[in-house]
Amino acid sequence: MPGEAVDCRQVNSSLATCIPFLTRADASPSASCCAGIKNIKTLAQTLADKRAACKCIKTAAAHYPNIKDDAASSLPNISRTTNCQAIN
């Protein structure tokens, strides 16, 4: 729910359907991937939540070395190189 602390389980669950796109097994993100991205945006309302979600995304990405950076950067706010502390 908005306003509650974002945790990595929520973020990982929201992004799980994006893995085929991020690894280029699929040519474009699925509707469920897009819904997951929107869910993260809904969950991360405060600056602290946005930064927490960012850190969760970066941690999850580290577990998938075959993620294509160009695919990740094409999704809103998804990148391994994002400086989570600079998010405002």
Backbone as CSV, one residue per row, in Angstrom:
resi,resn,N_x,N_y,N_z,CA_x,CA_y,CA_z,C_x,C_y,C_z
1,MET,0.831,-1.186,0.000,0.000,0.000,0.000,0.873,1.245,0.000
2,PRO,0.451,2.291,-0.648,1.209,3.520,-0.634,1.396,4.029,0.787
3,GLY,2.571,4.596,1.043,2.837,5.143,2.356,3.509,4.165,3.303
4,GLU,3.455,2.876,2.996,4.134,1.890,3.818,5.554,1.721,3.287
5,ALA,6.425,1.229,4.128,7.808,1.021,3.718,7.871,-0.005,2.584
6,VAL,8.629,0.325,1.576,8.832,-0.586,0.450,9.844,-1.637,0.872
7,ASP,9.557,-2.894,0.590,10.553,-3.921,0.859,10.883,-4.656,-0.431
8,CYS,12.012,-5.315,-0.415,12.521,-5.943,-1.635,11.624,-7.070,-2.140
9,ARG,10.894,-7.719,-1.264,9.977,-8.775,-1.742,8.933,-8.187,-2.671
10,GLN,8.406,-7.016,-2.310,7.406,-6.355,-3.159,8.018,-5.972,-4.506
11,VAL,9.193,-5.402,-4.460,9.864,-4.964,-5.679,10.197,-6.164,-6.561
12,ASN,10.777,-7.199,-5.972,11.147,-8.387,-6.743,9.928,-9.044,-7.375
13,SER,8.852,-9.116,-6.622,7.621,-9.694,-7.140,7.085,-8.873,-8.312
14,SER,7.161,-7.565,-8.183,6.665,-6.686,-9.239,7.503,-6.796,-10.510
15,LEU,8.798,-7.054,-10.355,9.696,-7.092,-11.510,9.909,-8.485,-12.098
16,ALA,9.440,-9.509,-11.420,9.709,-10.883,-11.860,9.300,-11.135,-13.304
17,THR,8.194,-10.577,-13.731,7.736,-10.826,-15.105,8.526,-10.023,-16.136
18,CYS,9.426,-9.163,-15.683,10.264,-8.386,-16.607,11.546,-9.126,-16.995
19,ILE,11.882,-10.181,-16.275,13.143,-10.879,-16.521,13.288,-11.342,-17.977
20,PRO,12.264,-11.920,-18.610,12.447,-12.318,-20.008,12.821,-11.137,-20.928
21,PHE,12.249,-9.984,-20.687,12.603,-8.812,-21.482,14.007,-8.326,-21.129
22,LEU,14.306,-8.277,-19.855,15.605,-7.762,-19.412,16.772,-8.627,-19.860
23,THR,16.515,-9.911,-20.086,17.561,-10.814,-20.560,17.474,-11.018,-22.072
24,ARG,16.550,-10.310,-22.701,16.318,-10.317,-24.144,15.774,-11.649,-24.666
25,ALA,15.177,-12.444,-23.771,14.457,-13.625,-24.227,13.178,-13.180,-24.936
26,ASP,12.617,-12.043,-24.499,11.463,-11.423,-25.155,11.918,-10.104,-25.762
27,ALA,11.358,-9.757,-26.909,11.759,-8.532,-27.610,11.205,-7.266,-26.970
28,SER,10.105,-7.389,-26.249,9.506,-6.208,-25.625,8.927,-6.605,-24.270
29,PRO,8.758,-5.619,-23.387,8.201,-5.945,-22.066,6.746,-6.382,-22.180
30,SER,6.378,-7.345,-21.383,5.002,-7.842,-21.363,4.098,-6.858,-20.643
31,ALA,2.806,-7.038,-20.817,1.836,-6.205,-20.107,2.000,-6.367,-18.599
32,SER,2.305,-7.581,-18.139,2.479,-7.800,-16.708,3.759,-7.144,-16.196
33,CYS,4.779,-7.052,-17.027,5.999,-6.328,-16.652,5.674,-4.846,-16.474
34,CYS,4.969,-4.280,-17.432,4.583,-2.869,-17.339,3.722,-2.612,-16.106
35,ALA,2.830,-3.540,-15.797,2.007,-3.405,-14.595,2.871,-3.461,-13.347
36,GLY,3.903,-4.289,-13.366,4.815,-4.381,-12.231,5.583,-3.085,-12.011
37,ILE,6.021,-2.458,-13.092,6.721,-1.174,-12.998,5.769,-0.125,-12.405
38,LYS,4.545,-0.108,-12.883,3.556,0.836,-12.353,3.299,0.573,-10.867
39,ASN,3.285,-0.697,-10.478,3.075,-1.050,-9.081,4.200,-0.500,-8.206
40,ILE,5.428,-0.602,-8.681,6.563,-0.073,-7.914,6.421,1.434,-7.752
41,LYS,6.018,2.108,-8.813,5.820,3.559,-8.723,4.731,3.895,-7.707
42,THR,3.694,3.080,-7.644,2.619,3.296,-6.675,3.115,3.043,-5.253
43,LEU,3.931,2.012,-5.078,4.446,1.677,-3.758,5.435,2.716,-3.244
44,ALA,6.237,3.245,-4.133,7.324,4.147,-3.744,6.891,5.605,-3.869
45,GLN,6.179,6.079,-2.874,5.660,7.445,-2.892,6.609,8.453,-2.256
46,THR,7.303,8.041,-1.216,8.194,8.966,-0.514,9.605,8.841,-1.069
47,LEU,10.437,9.828,-0.777,11.828,9.793,-1.203,12.528,8.564,-0.637
48,ALA,12.289,8.264,0.623,12.904,7.095,1.245,12.461,5.810,0.553
49,ASP,11.178,5.720,0.200,10.672,4.534,-0.490,11.272,4.404,-1.887
50,LYS,11.426,5.517,-2.582,12.026,5.492,-3.925,13.459,5.002,-3.858
51,ARG,14.191,5.494,-2.884,15.581,5.066,-2.724,15.658,3.601,-2.320
52,ALA,14.748,3.159,-1.442,14.718,1.756,-1.029,14.399,0.855,-2.218
53,ALA,13.435,1.248,-3.035,13.077,0.462,-4.218,14.255,0.403,-5.185
54,CYS,14.944,1.505,-5.353,16.118,1.557,-6.217,17.172,0.554,-5.749
55,LYS,17.440,0.537,-4.460,18.434,-0.394,-3.919,17.992,-1.841,-4.117
56,CYS,16.713,-2.094,-3.961,16.190,-3.450,-4.189,16.398,-3.876,-5.635
57,ILE,16.133,-2.959,-6.556,16.291,-3.257,-7.983,17.745,-3.567,-8.295
58,LYS,18.655,-2.760,-7.777,20.077,-2.989,-8.035,20.548,-4.313,-7.440
59,THR,20.053,-4.650,-6.252,20.422,-5.924,-5.617,19.891,-7.093,-6.441
60,ALA,18.649,-6.990,-6.884,18.061,-8.057,-7.697,18.810,-8.210,-9.011
61,ALA,19.168,-7.106,-9.627,19.880,-7.148,-10.910,21.225,-7.850,-10.784
62,ALA,21.853,-7.731,-9.636,23.148,-8.374,-9.424,23.041,-9.902,-9.476
63,HIS,21.853,-10.433,-9.232,21.638,-11.878,-9.281,21.406,-12.390,-10.702
64,TYR,21.278,-11.488,-11.653,21.031,-11.842,-13.050,22.109,-11.208,-13.920
65,PRO,23.291,-11.839,-14.026,24.379,-11.240,-14.799,24.070,-11.129,-16.298
66,ASN,23.070,-11.845,-16.759,22.729,-11.795,-18.183,21.708,-10.710,-18.535
67,ILE,21.389,-9.827,-17.574,20.501,-8.701,-17.875,21.212,-7.769,-18.831
68,LYS,20.522,-7.358,-19.850,21.075,-6.442,-20.845,20.822,-5.009,-20.379
69,ASP,21.901,-4.268,-20.236,21.783,-2.901,-19.712,20.890,-2.022,-20.576
70,ASP,20.919,-2.219,-21.896,20.068,-1.392,-22.765,18.589,-1.691,-22.526
71,ALA,18.275,-2.948,-22.248,16.887,-3.314,-21.950,16.469,-2.703,-20.613
72,ALA,17.337,-2.802,-19.615,17.013,-2.253,-18.296,16.815,-0.748,-18.356
73,SER,17.682,-0.065,-19.072,17.573,1.396,-19.114,16.378,1.865,-19.941
74,SER,15.789,0.975,-20.723,14.611,1.362,-21.505,13.333,1.352,-20.656
75,LEU,13.391,0.720,-19.494,12.248,0.723,-18.579,12.383,1.925,-17.648
76,PRO,11.293,2.577,-17.299,11.370,3.750,-16.427,12.005,3.436,-15.078
77,ASN,13.022,4.206,-14.736,13.682,4.116,-13.433,14.348,2.779,-13.149
78,ILE,14.707,2.028,-14.187,15.355,0.744,-13.985,16.727,0.792,-14.640
79,SER,17.752,0.730,-13.827,19.113,0.704,-14.332,20.040,0.232,-13.229
80,ARG,21.037,-0.546,-13.616,22.023,-0.999,-12.637,22.936,0.136,-12.191
81,THR,23.013,1.181,-12.991,23.964,2.256,-12.703,23.336,3.463,-12.000
82,THR,22.065,3.401,-11.700,21.400,4.503,-11.031,22.021,4.753,-9.662
83,ASN,22.286,6.005,-9.352,22.757,6.384,-8.027,21.512,6.573,-7.162
84,CYS,21.222,5.606,-6.323,19.991,5.625,-5.539,19.915,6.834,-4.593
85,GLN,21.049,7.311,-4.134,21.042,8.455,-3.228,20.732,9.754,-3.961
86,ALA,20.906,9.758,-5.276,20.636,10.980,-6.050,19.170,11.087,-6.466
87,ILE,18.389,10.050,-6.209,16.970,10.081,-6.566,16.271,11.128,-5.711
88,ASN,15.441,11.924,-6.358,14.709,12.940,-5.588,13.258,12.969,-5.952
